[in-house]
Each structure stands twice: as structure tokens, then as C-alpha cells.
Amino acid sequence: MTVFNSSFQTPLTDTAAPNALAGAVTAMRVIDPTEGEETALLEVDDPTNVQLDWQLTGVSTPVVGGTWLVELFIDDVDGVGATSGSLGASGPIGITGGVSPLTFTHTFNIPANRVGVGLYQLSATINHSPVGNPNQLSEMIGFAQSLPIKFTTTVVETN
């Protein structure tokens, strides 16, 4: 499942030189680790992984530093699902400047039985902090949303 909707802003997005530093979310994948595949249908009693990929491009990437602070949120779409809010946050992800593109990835590991039965949408935030402090953020931020995903109970199939 690829990203449904995303946005990424850098301090240079609204300037005369937007190509100096640009960002983009390149993927948001919901993965069933028990089967090793991307999916939109998950069982509540299995763990789930959500992989988020993003990149920075432009001539300013060699001087970028600081840290990323990434968080994953869930919201029910059907009015039935009982799970909402944060599913987890990353510790600071260090940034080392280098030649464009700078690519980043983070996988959220959601334990079994953390999400209740229902239809949901996932949202991720990617915040930049020059000092690794969530209270001191820069003007560089990204967002991503998934297509709807369904969590259901396990059905035992018989022949």
C-alpha cells in the first residue's frame, strides 16, 4: 500500500530557491510481518509493521543536520473502531548531511491486540529538530496518510 496523501515542507519551500532543499514522503507501507507482505487487511491478534520512507533533495543536503522525530497516529473511519491517537513515536533519528538524495526510513512495530476491530486510517508526522528536542522544532515537517486499513478477528478456515 503506497501513500494516499502526503506533504513535506522545508525552510526553503516558499523561497525563490525551492530546489535548494526539498522533501518528500516516498512510501508508507502497512506490512503483516507474520506473512511478510503489504496488506490492507490485518488480524487484531497479529503484530503489524508500518514502514515510512522519506527523502531530502537539493544542493543544501550536505549541510543538513539535527534529528527527525517521527510519530504514527490512528483514527477510526467507520465510527466503530475503538482505537485512536498515537500508536508510537520514534526516538531521535540522527541526520548526517550528504549528497542528494538523503533517504530515511523508520518502521513502527505495533504489537498484537494493540488495535481493535474496525476500519482505520493511519497518519504519520515527520518533525525536524536541530537539537533533538520535541519542544524545539524547525520549519521542516512532513505528513503522510494511508489508505483505509481494516483490522478484523481471526477466522478459522475449515475444509
Buried (B, 14 or more C-beta within 10 A) or exposed (E): BEBBEBEBBBEBBEEEEEEBBBBBBBBBBBBBEEEEEBBEEBBBEBBBBBBBBBBBBBEBBEEBEBBBBBBBBBEBEEEEBEBBEEBBBBEBBEBEBEEBBBEBBBEBEBEEEBBBBBBBBBBBBBBBBBEBEEEEBEEBBBBBBBBBBBBEEEEEEEE
